[in-house]
Amino acid sequence: MAETSPPHPSDIFLPSPDAVHRSRVPDYDGLYARSIADPHSFWEERARLLSFTRRHETLLDWNPVTFEGRWLVGAQGNITHNALDRHVAEGYGTKTALIWSGDGGEEESITYAELLERTIRFSLVLKKLGVGKGDRVAIFLPPTPAQVVAMLACARLGAIHAVVFSGFSQAALKSRLEDFEPRVLVTADVAYRRGKTIPLLETARKAREGAAAVTSLLIVERKGDSPHTLLPGEHLFSELRDSVRHENPGDPEPMGADDPLFVLYTSGTTGKPKGIVHMHLGYMLGTFATTREIFDLRDSDVYFCVADPGWITGHSYIVYGPLLNRATVLLAEGTPDYPDAGRHWSLIERHRVTIYYSTPTTIRLLMRFGDDWPKKFDIRCLRILGSVGEPLNPEAWHWFRRVTGGHLPLIDTWWQTETGMIMVTPFVSTPEKPGSAGRPFPGVQIDVVDAKCRTVPPGETGTVVIRTPWPSMFRTVFRDPERYRKYWTEIPGAFFSGDSARRDEDGYFFFLGRVDDVIKVAGHRLGTAEIESALITHPHIAEAAAIGKPHELKGEIIKVFVVLHPHAEKTPPGHDEIKKHVRTELGAIAEPHEIDIVVSLPKTRSGKIMRRVLKAREMGLPEGDLSTLED
Ligand code: WTA
């Protein structure tokens, strides 16, 4: 949905001189030039703002053969010490760390001292279940304070967490558990969505069947009023919490350059999701510095990011980045149109939100509900707008800016699960162009290239690559080093992002979408192969192909083409049945929007489905080179 023609010169928005003057990055061009001439000093300066029990000897040890970037070698420290203990020790214990607004309107406000206390208690419970440094814990919780606390508690113990989005189905959770093999799975009795009760525990129990590595299922009680019959290996958090009340809190575990912080599963080009491994110290440095400088954080800010900590945006820009910066974070459960389309605007008004980091799909949804909704609320408290996850089309860009006062900086940030931190972004002090995510974060060398890794001229479309290591870079793909290598060998000489973009004469990036078989539906990342694998587990479906089709609201929607088994042709499954099947296999976010039952799929002679041809046909475009087509 990104616009491909260059913006009109009048479509360039200049920051106010005051914003530039007050900004943490008043001279982007100068800072960027210096950071590239000497990236070492740039990152050293930022690392110095963090606290370690031992300082690093080497900032970066880059191995161009294995593509491993070891950051802060020799250092010891812990991200929760920097995100919690340090702030409390410096006298900010009474500052609000987390404001939580539940799906049903219930609210909770938690100070830094309380968040630390809860994190310690949770870590003692995990310890009681045998969790220590290097152990793995899967977290299957809705966006609630418990989810944030569970993540921090793992980090404090040096355990590796894998948060699984609570909207995933039992089968999707199971496949992640089978790969990750956590010792403990943390879940809740129920979740709520749009007022409906979702039996999360049931899903977790089913997913756990057969996942032998999971020795304990830890249940956080959300409902709290119904007595639970526990199965073997199941524990109620409330009971264990009481039993550890008198235990010594202990210090956060010292972590080094080679210690992972978490694994987060994301979609790639095969049917199997990949576990992106992020490292404790490097990730801390990257998320700390980007949050501080891009969102220009001040102590008086109330920062609202609409993501779910089940995705990377929630990891980096709800939990770790903002807490490292001592921010007050608003976490909202539920959807932006429940109970009505004023959900976000009313939260902004009530909590005096100053920074609103949203997504294109949310913005377009709110735009559909019209100007009257934002007008009903006093949202003059806002000072910065943000967007992430998919291209923000100029129409939505203009609307978002207009209904929020017409003068606020709109920070459209580009990054990925793999990068861990924002890589391309405007700053409050830089001119903005609607439809553009701005320019690279200082210290980041990102380029638009052809297949031989040569920079393409301004205005031309190419593939986005990252040429040099960055602190919060992922270290590997869990249990799959070959898949990690592929990122660095697809286009020799750089990290292959999977995105295409063009840059204008001023170096502004206009991202155009994925060039691989990954699609983005309402900002959620899905692999076409994952959807196809789910489809062919249906007893009547022989073959399947999935494509992303442009959609006004969601950016892309899923369209699938299925070929039935001969035995099923007389009683073909209905569209609803096929949709339901995918929902059960993967979750509601992967449900196909459109289904075509066809007699065959276009394939290459070697049997590979040509999704490109299906997509071109679907969109009425030329089908391109068909010389490899079998039939
Ligand atoms: C897309 C989300 C255009 C892109 C943080 C990328 C964007 C993928 C933007 C990563 C943006 C993210 N403009 N496209 N501002 N931000 N993307 O791993 O295709 O869920 O490769 O991380 O989202 O998705 P992921």
Residues whose N, C-alpha, C, O or C-beta is under 5 A from the ligand:
A	BS01	WTA	I312 S387 V388 G389 E390 P391 L392 D412 T413 W414 W415 Q416 T417 A437 S497 D499 F511 G513 R514 G523 R525
